[in-house]
Amino acid sequence: MAQKFSESKYPFMRYFIGDVRDYSRLEMALRGVDIVIHAAALKHVTIAEYNPYECINTNVIGAENLARASLRNGVSHVLALSTDKAVSPINLYGASKLAAEKIFIAANNIRGTDPTIFSVVRYGNVVGSRGSVVPFFKKLLIEGVKSLPITDNEMTRFWITLQQGVDFILSNLALMQGGEIFIPKIPSMKITDLAEAIQPGIATHEIGIRPGEKLHECMITSDEALQTVQMDDRYAILPSFVNLNAWKCGVETAPVAKRMIYSSETNTEWLNTNQLTKMIDS
């Protein structure tokens, strides 16, 4: 990154070696910073299950450190990245991200007269990201496998491209008032359709759900729906103390149906194999 965006050409760029576990280093790094997008996390489910202390130290203690350092430095906006696995979590990774969400939302309560506001973005699987199923399937095909392993033929997931994720994150900086959890309206896909998109006609075989894995992912529960408004392209879960009709972000909003559940299984928008192929190729 430093080679592509050199400090001589982009004098506002600075590059630090550090760790979110190190509060003093974070406080130093945030001097003069207006906006923080918090993406640091230990995000692999099985690794987190095997190394719980490390997961907690990075995902929970690191989140607290960042919130404190942001307040200390008078940062304007802090937007933290979360995951669908934080909703009704069944693994430590999801539980740690739920705790991180709570830390950033609650940080709005302790800021006093400080200008810093905190919000969260929650979304699903990123196409082609490290550790995701797309590069894994491609690796197996290069190795010459004749059948791809499928966790469960009924499994569904939310799906978003890296560019869509980046655009969504940045667009919420203009909407956030402090305390919201923003969720994009994105399509679902079946794992079996993904395998077909990567290699048409490929055989598949079920291997069973791994420990800590869900058959379907949920991004808004029926209880959260009571405090949720929707826009054309996204939802916003508002803090419990905010009146749905009083919250203004500059665009038109409306409360969602009571007890609505936003799940990859019951989603109204789905990707077919052709759409998945185009998304993977891009």
Secondary structure, DSSP 8 states (H G I E B T S, - for coil): -TTTS-TTT-TT-------TT-HHHHHHHTTT--EEEE------HHHHHH-HHHHHIIIIIHHHHHHHHHHHHT-SEEEEEEEGGGSS--SHHHHHHHHHHHHHHHGGGS-TT---EEEEEEE-EETT-TTSHHHHHHHHHHTT-SEEEES-TT-EEEEE-HHHHHHHHHHHTTT--SS-EEEE---EEEHHHHHHHHSTT-EEEE----TT--SS-EEE-TTGGGGEEE-SSEEEE--TTS-TTT---SS--EE--TT--EETTT-S-B--HHHHHHHHH-
